[in-house]
Structures are given as structure tokens and as C-alpha cells.
Amino acid sequence: MFDIYSGKKVLVCGGSGMVGRELCAILLDNGAVVRVASLDEKERAPKGVEFIKADLTELKECLRVCEGMDFVFNLTGVKGSPVTARERAATYFEFSVFMAMNILKAARLSKVERFLFTSSVGVYAPAPIYCEDDVWKTFPSDNDWGNGWGKRIGELHVEAYRREFNMNNICIVRPANVYGPYDSFTPDCMVVPALIRRACGGENPLVVWGDGSPIRDFIFCRDVARGMVIMLEKMPDKPVNLGSGTGVTIRELAEVVCRHVDPSIEITFDSSKPLGDLKRLMSTERAESYGFKPEISFNDGIRETVEWYRNNSDIAEKRYNVFDCKI
């Protein structure tokens, strides 16, 4: 399907995570030789890859893992709840910036052929729909300050390399709200794993923050990975959103989760808690122009994620957490 990857040595930074594992599977299926660099333990790495445990905030570690690679996918990032995003903004910002800058520098010095930088929906300001070219007209939402600015700095770093080093072999993707197996299911996690974790843990009624009205663009991790593979092949010269383009309310999310966990669970809303941004919906026109459309429905994606969590709850929380560190 993707002949460009056959026989290529490909580094996936953050390859032990939710999207990274799916990306590795696609690359292996297309004949790539895959190396994963991560701070997770080796048992979380996908089968069939070379795994290197490395702190990618350090340039020397980035140089070590980039050596000999043809392509590099930078999937590194920081995940946590909106509350943590506000309270630990410096941790979000510093980890995002250090990893983005050092991985790209190491890739340049290692003379890689192609590079993909994973940005975030967090770079956008609240708007009816998120269009790629509107980012620099606004500021990131206060609800996603650390991650939003950290990823924006990463995007600026890519542009700086294009200008100084004529590196036009770099593409940028901005995934929407990604969910799926191997997500972060720690107590301080995003809304999809949080609701699944609590529902599977027996919480009844299931308490949802706010009134359930905020709208999010959810996309399954396997679709995001496929979008990344397409974009590194096509090499767009502007950032590309990887979203579903379809809005789902938090109320609808809770209902779908309960349907697959236990239909008898009641749902209540705590209006004293913050809503977050009222709408996050991505434009998908640019992605579609490169041949990308999501294939996995929201219902099917939630069902698969619930099934995975039920069968793997013992390992779901066992992953590296930057918030355990002191900066």
C-alpha cells in the first residue's frame, strides 16, 4: 500500500504510545525496519521493533536514536487533564519544546530523508471550526496554554529549519482529540479514558463535568496513524489537520461509553465543574485533498477501546508520566 516505506529504517519517537503503536504496525506491514524511542518500559513497545529507552529532552539521546535512520516520526507529547494543563503549564511547555527542538536537530545532523512533526489541536484558539491557516491569527486557548504554546514553538522550529537549512523534507500534522487502546488511563487523564476508566470501575451514576454540551472532534488512534503515514509520503508544505470533521458532545460520549460498558449506568452532570472550550471541530478539507479520511466510526472506536481497557486494566496505568518529574 505504501511502497515508500519498504526497506526504510524508520524511527518513531513516542512509538510505545497509543498512536505510536498503530503507526509501527502500519510501517512494519509495509516493510519498514522500525526503531522506537520512548521513556516507557520495554514491555510497552510494539512487537517486531527495535526499542531504545531514551530521554528525548536530551540532545545526545536524540542523536543516539536518530543515527542511521531514513525517516523520523516525532509523536512525542505530554498528556493530562485540562486541570493539569493549567496547573502544570511549565511542565507541558518545557517537555514539548525540549523534545521538539532536540529531535529535529538530531534528525538534521543525522541527515534523515523525511521528518514528521506531530503538533496538536491545542494550538488553536476557540472557534466554530479549526482551519489550518488561522492558527497564527490568534492565541491558544487558556484551557490548553502549556501544550498549545509548546506545540506552536515546535511548528516555528520547523519553519526556522526550512528557512536556514532549506529543509523542505518536513511535514506537520495536527491531530484532533485522539483516543484508543494504550491511551493514558492514569487518574489524571483526558475525557475519553477518564470516563471509560470510571465506568469500568463501577461508578454509578457516572458523573460528567459541566452540562455535557461541549463539542469535540474525536478520532481513533489507528486513523491518525494512517494519516501520518500518508502525509509523510505526500509531504505537504503546510500543516494538516487529522480529525474526523464530525462533532460529538460530551453527553453523547458518555452515553456511548455507558452503552459499551453497562447500559444500566446512569449519567449525571456536575454543572459546578468547568465546561472547557465549547467547541473544537476541525476542518478536514486539506487532509482530504491528500487522500485521507477516517475509517473507524466513533461507536466502533469506543467499543474497541472499552474492550481493550477491560482486558488490560492491569497495565493501562503503567507508563511514564512526566508529571511525576520535577523541573
C-alpha positions, 0 to 999 in steps of 0.5 A: 500500500505504501511502497515508500516505506519498504526497506526504510529504517524508520524511527518513531519517537513516542512509538510505545504510545497509543498512536505510536503503536498503530503507526509501527504496525502500519510501517512494519506491514509495509516493510519498514525496519522500525526503531522506537524511542520512548521513556516507557518500559520495554514491555510497552513497545510494539512487537517486531521493533527495535526499542531504545529507552531514551530521554528525548529532552536530551540532545545526545539521546536524540542523536543516539536514536536518530543515527542511521535512520531514513525517516523520523516520526516525532509523536512525542507529547505530554498528556493530562487533564485540562486541570493539569494543563493549567496547573502544570503549564511549565511542565507541558511547555518545557517537555514539548519544546525540549523534545521538539527542538532536540529531535529535529536537530538530531534528525538534521545532523543525522541527515534523515530523508523525511521528518514528521512533526506531530503538533496538536489541536491545542494550538488553536484558539476557540472557534466554530471550526479549526482551519489550518491557516488561522492558527497564527491569527490568534492565541491558544486557548487558556484551557490548553496554554502549556501544550498549545504554546509548546506545540506552536514553538515546535511548528516555528522550529520547523519553519526556522529549519526550512528557512536556514537549512532549506529543509523542505523534507518536513511535514506537520500534522495536527491531530484532533482529540485522539483516543484508543487502546494504550491511551493514558488511563492514569487518574489524571487523564483526558475525557475519553479514558477518564470516563471509560476508566470510571465506568469500568470501575463501577461508578454509578451514576457516572458523573460528567463535568459541566452540562455535557454540551461541549463539542469535540472532534474525536478520532481513533488512534489507528486513523491518525496513524494512517494519516501520518503515514500518508502525509509523510509520503505526500509531504505537504508544505503546510500543516494538516489537520487529522480529525474526523470533521464530525462533532460529538458532545460530551453527553453523547460520549458518555452515553456511548461509553455507558452503552459499551460498558453497562447500559444500566449506568446512569449519567449525571452532570456536575454543572459546578465543574468547568465546561472547557472550550465549547467547541473544537471541530476541525476542518478536514478539507486539506487532509482530504485533498491528500487522500485521507479520511477516517475509517473507524466510526466513533461507536466502533472506536469506543467499543474497541477501546472499552474492550481493550481497557477491560482486558488490560486494566492491569497495565493501562496505568503503567507508563511514564508520566512526566508529571511525576518529574520535577523541573 
